[in-house]
Every structure is written in C-alpha cells, then in structure tokens.
C-alpha cells in the first residue's frame, strides 16, 4: 500500500476483498490492453466496486499498478524465504522449488512483468519512479539470498562468484518473460504459453542444475 495513505483510509488488512479485487482487476485488464489505455472506470467495473475506491486505497491508477507490482514482488520474497527455511527437510530439490516459484510469481503473471519492462524503458513514468526508489533490488536480492543459502547448504558449488551467479540465474529464469510475443515467436519460435509448459519448466530446471552444479575446470578470474 502507498505510504502516503490518507488518514482514516482502511488498510488491505481490514478490507482485503476490495483491495485484492482491484489488484486482480488491474492484472486482468493488462491481459487485453496496454497500461496507459486502461481507465479507472474499467478497473472499477472489472472489480465490481465504485471508481472512488481506487483513489480510496491507492491514490490513483498509477498507485494501483505499483501496488500490484509490489504485491507480486512480496510473494516472490515470501516463496524464496520459505524455500530457504525448508532446505534441511524439503522433499523436493531447491532448484525444483525455485522453478516452481518462478512459475507461480512470474510466468503466471507475465502481463505485470511486461508492464514493468515497458515502463522502465520510458523516460518518465510513475511506475519507473516507484521501481527506482523502492522496488529495484527486491527480486535480485531474493535471488542472491537463495544462492547464498543453497551454496551454504551444499546444494550448489562453493566456487560460485555470487554477483555473477545472481545475474546468470535471473537471466535464465526471469528475463525471458519480458520478451515481447512477436520477438519470442520470430527469434525462438515460442509463444508466451510455452514459458508455462511442463517442458520449459523441466528444461529450466536442468539448465540451472547444470549451471550451478559441479564444474570440471577452474573458472577464469
């Protein structure tokens, strides 16, 4: 929720149904329209609430979409923390759990990731400003914590250079979602739906295991 919420405004904790309905409406509209084409009235109609509720909870349309991104990032951080907390006793490998978290938080919410990617490319945007001020490091910081935990627990190689490994893992797992559908089709003969297929998730798991597993030769300096 925006930090500058007006006095007396109920929080998501006290009115979770309306708050979550508006987040769901925002994501639903992103599946069919560009962010800048979506109106407050459309969002309210999709959520089944009065348009004034957007201002009531989020200040404006931009605040609603920032809250949607924040919610998604928060879910990602919680899932990574859960993986690390369960490392000693988890039945599934950490890589399998990590790929499942990527699917749940990012592949299933690709329109939100594409929105963020487009807004970051614009010279001036409220979403870009919010990302730069408070969101920019959350996803990668969680990946870094995941790598630190799995390395310490002996699941991944001890010789990994953490900064490079973080960038590599983010590039492998998350960055494909930002590729526009036409580029994905022309360059890779894939569709966004392919990124949610069992075949892709299995291939991603194999790639991560291969990249961070045993290395036969010493890496360059």
C-alpha positions in Angstrom: 0.0 0.0 0.0 1.2 3.5 -0.7 3.0 5.1 2.3 1.1 8.3 1.9 -2.3 6.7 2.5 -4.8 9.3 3.7 -5.8 9.4 7.4 -8.7 7.1 8.1 -8.3 5.1 5.0 -8.7 1.3 5.7 -5.8 -0.9 5.0 -5.7 -4.1 3.0 -5.8 -6.0 6.2 -9.2 -4.5 7.2 -10.7 -4.6 3.7 -8.8 -7.4 1.9 -11.6 -8.3 -0.5 -11.9 -4.9 -2.2 -8.1 -4.4 -2.1 -7.4 -7.7 -3.7 -10.3 -7.4 -6.2 -8.8 -4.2 -7.5 -5.3 -5.9 -7.9 -6.9 -8.8 -9.8 -8.8 -6.3 -12.0 -5.7 -4.5 -12.9 -3.9 -7.7 -13.9 -6.9 -8.9 -15.8 -7.1 -5.7 -17.8 -3.3 -6.0 -18.6 -4.0 -9.2 -20.5 -6.0 -7.4 -23.1 -4.9 -3.7 -23.1 -1.9 -1.6 -22.6 -1.5 0.0 -19.2 -1.9 3.6 -20.5 -5.1 2.6 -22.3 -6.8 1.3 -19.2 -9.2 3.7 -17.4 -10.2 3.9 -13.8 -13.8 3.2 -14.7 -12.8 0.0 -16.5 -10.8 -1.2 -13.5 -13.6 -0.4 -11.1 -16.2 -2.2 -13.3 -13.9 -5.3 -13.5 -13.6 -5.3 -9.7 -17.3 -4.6 -9.1 -16.6 -1.6 -7.0 -17.2 2.2 -7.1 -14.4 4.0 -9.1 -13.7 6.1 -6.0 -12.3 3.0 -4.3 -9.2 3.2 -6.4 -8.4 6.7 -5.0 -9.5 5.5 -1.6 -7.0 2.6 -1.5 -4.3 3.5 -4.0 -4.5 7.3 -4.5 -4.8 6.9 -8.3 -4.5 4.4 -11.2 -0.7 4.5 -11.1 -0.7 3.7 -7.4 -2.9 0.6 -8.1 -0.4 -0.8 -10.6 2.5 0.0 -8.4 0.7 -1.9 -5.6 0.2 -4.8 -8.0 3.9 -5.0 -8.7 4.8 -4.7 -5.0 2.4 -7.5 -4.2 4.0 -9.8 -6.8 7.5 -9.0 -5.5 6.3 -9.6 -2.0 5.0 -13.0 -2.9 8.4 -13.8 -4.6 10.3 -12.8 -1.4 8.0 -15.0 0.7 8.4 -18.0 -1.5 12.2 -17.7 -1.5 12.2 -17.4 2.3 10.1 -20.5 2.5 12.5 -22.4 0.3 15.4 -21.4 2.4 13.6 -22.2 5.7 12.8 -25.7 4.5 16.2 -26.5 3.0 17.2 -29.2 5.6 14.0 -31.1 5.4 12.4 -30.4 2.0 11.4 -33.4 -0.1 11.9 -31.5 -3.4 15.3 -30.1 -4.5 15.8 -26.4 -4.0 16.1 -26.0 -7.8 12.7 -27.6 -8.3 11.2 -25.3 -5.7 12.9 -22.3 -7.2 11.5 -23.0 -10.7 8.0 -23.6 -9.2 8.3 -20.1 -7.5 9.4 -18.5 -10.8 6.3 -20.1 -12.5 4.0 -19.0 -9.7 5.2 -15.5 -9.3 6.4 -14.5 -12.8 5.3 -16.8 -15.6 1.7 -16.8 -14.4 1.8 -13.0 -14.1 3.7 -12.2 -17.3 1.5 -9.2 -18.2 2.7 -7.5 -15.0 6.3 -8.2 -15.8 5.9 -6.9 -19.3 4.2 -3.7 -17.9 7.2 -3.1 -15.7 9.6 -3.7 -18.5 7.8 -1.2 -20.8 7.5 1.4 -18.2 11.2 1.2 -17.3 12.0 2.0 -21.0 10.0 5.2 -20.8 11.8 8.4 -19.9 9.4 9.4 -17.1 6.8 7.2 -15.5 5.3 6.9 -12.0 5.9 3.2 -12.1 9.5 3.7 -13.1 9.9 6.2 -10.3 8.5 3.8 -7.7 10.6 0.9 -9.1 13.8 3.0 -8.8 13.0 4.3 -5.3 11.9 1.1 -3.6 11.5 -1.9 -5.8 14.6 -2.2 -8.0 16.6 -4.6 -5.8 13.9 -6.8 -4.3 13.8 -9.6 -6.9 17.5 -9.8 -7.4 18.2 -9.5 -3.6 15.9 -12.5 -3.1 17.8 -14.5 -5.8 21.1 -13.6 -4.1 19.8 -14.8 -0.7 18.6 -18.0 -2.4 22.1 -18.6 -3.9 23.8 -17.9 -0.6 21.5 -20.3 1.3 21.8 -23.1 -1.3 25.6 -22.7 -1.5 26.0 -22.7 2.3 23.8 -25.9 2.5 25.9 -27.6 -0.1 23.3 -27.8 -2.9 25.3 -25.6 -5.3 29.0 -25.2 -5.9 31.2 -23.4 -3.4 33.2 -21.7 -6.1 30.4 -19.6 -7.5 31.0 -15.8 -7.7 27.8 -14.5 -6.1 27.2 -11.4 -8.2 27.8 -13.1 -11.5 25.7 -16.1 -10.4 22.8 -13.8 -9.4 22.8 -12.2 -12.8 23.0 -15.5 -14.6 20.2 -17.1 -12.6 17.9 -14.0 -13.1 18.7 -14.0 -16.8 17.9 -17.7 -17.2 14.8 -17.8 -15.1 13.0 -14.4 -15.3 14.2 -12.3 -18.2 12.6 -14.5 -20.9 9.2 -13.3 -19.6 10.0 -9.7 -20.7 10.4 -10.7 -24.3 7.6 -9.4 -26.4 5.4 -12.1 -28.0 6.3 -11.2 -31.6 10.1 -11.3 -30.8 9.6 -14.6 -28.9 7.9 -16.1 -31.9 10.3 -14.7 -34.6 13.5 -15.3 -32.8 12.8 -18.5 -30.8 9.6 -20.0 -32.4 8.0 -19.9 -29.0 4.8 -18.4 -27.5 4.3 -16.9 -24.0 2.2 -20.1 -23.3 5.4 -22.2 -23.9 7.0 -20.5 -20.9 4.4 -22.1 -18.7 4.7 -25.5 -20.2 6.0 -28.5 -18.3 8.6 -28.9 -21.0 10.0 -25.4 -20.5 10.0 -25.7 -16.7 11.8 -29.0 -16.9 14.4 -27.5 -19.3 14.9 -24.5 -17.0 15.4 -26.8 -14.0 18.0 -28.8 -16.0 19.8 -25.6 -17.1 20.0 -24.3 -13.5 21.3 -27.6 -12.2 23.9 -27.7 -15.0 25.0 -24.1 -14.5 25.4 -24.3 -10.7 26.4 -28.0 -10.4 29.9 -29.5 -10.4 32.5 -27.8 -12.6 35.3 -29.8 -14.2 37.7 -26.9 -14.8 38.6 -23.8 -12.9 36.7 -20.6 -13.9 38.6 -17.6 -15.3 39.5 -14.8 -13.0 
